[in-house]
Each structure stands twice: as structure tokens, then as C-alpha cells.
Amino acid sequence: MTVENIGTPEIAERLKHIIAEQLDVNIRLEDIQDNLPFFEGGLGLDSVAIMEFITLIEENFGFQFEDEELNLKPFENIGVLAGFVAGKLQTASAAGGSDA
């Protein structure tokens, strides 16, 4: 299965697994809800964890964040971020994807 062909719910699940299994934080998969904020009052991720998360997203989904996309808006919660990633994958797929 290519990442360009997965939907937002599958992306949300993959993001949850990245947080629980690859990110250097002590958060269990079952504690991550789609609408739970990433920062205070939610998962409690700090700026270092978010930067690591961005790198893991880029590696797992095969795209790069543009400088202007690196703001708090896509990182509101899993649901918002999954929609953002789906849009990036759709754009990449429409543009012809990678040269691989």
C-alpha cells in the first residue's frame, strides 16, 4: 500500500502509532484521541518532541513540510494533522509523486 492511497482515518492511526512507538515520549497508544491537543491540556508535547514528530512524519509519509507550514495550525490535534497530511499526500500524488 502506498501512502498516497490511504485515507485520513488510516493516517490518524499511523500518527498515533508514531507518537506511541517512535517518538521519545511516555504516551500509550490508547491514551491518544483524535481531538486531544498535542500541547498543554492534552498530550503535553513540548517543542523538542514536536520537532522530532515532524521529522518522523516526513520519514514515514515521504514528504517535506514547507517552512510556511511549520506553525501551530496543523498541530492542533491528531484529526487536524491527519487531514493536513492527507492533503499533502494528495497534492504529491496529483503532481506525480516521487521519482522512486
C-alpha positions, -999 to +999 in steps of 0.1 A: +000+000+000+014+034-010+010+063+014-007+083-013-036+059-013-045+059+024-074+079+039-075+103+068-086+077+093-057+055+084-033+084+086-046+093+120-039+057+132-004+059+118+002+092+135-009+077+168+015+048+164+043+072+155+037+091+188+034+059+209+061+038+193+087+061+177+085+094+195+107+097+226+077+104+249+059+083+275+025+082+259+005+050+254-014+044+221-048+040+240-043+075+255-042+093+222-075+106+210-082+123+176-093+156+192-068+157+221-045+187+218-008+180+213+003+206+238-008+216+273-042+203+284-037+173+260-007+151+253+017+177+267+042+175+239+070+202+241+088+219+212+116+193+211+091+164+208+072+183+181+104+188+161+111+151+164+075+143+155+078+165+123+109+145+113+092+112+119+061+123+099+083+133+070+102+100+071+070+079+075+049+097+048+076+107+024+071+144+021+087+176+035+069+203+054+074+237+038+087+265+060+053+283+060+035+251+071+056+249+103+032+267+125+007+256+152-023+253+129-016+217+115-006+206+150-038+213+168-046+176+173-044+142+155-076+148+135-064+182+121-029+168+114-042+137+097-063+160+074-032+181+067-011+150+059-038+136+036-038+169+017+000+169+013-002+133+001-030+141-024-010+171-037+021+150-041+001+122-059-015+148-082+019+163-090+033+129-100+046+117-066+083+109-062+109+098-087+113+064-070 
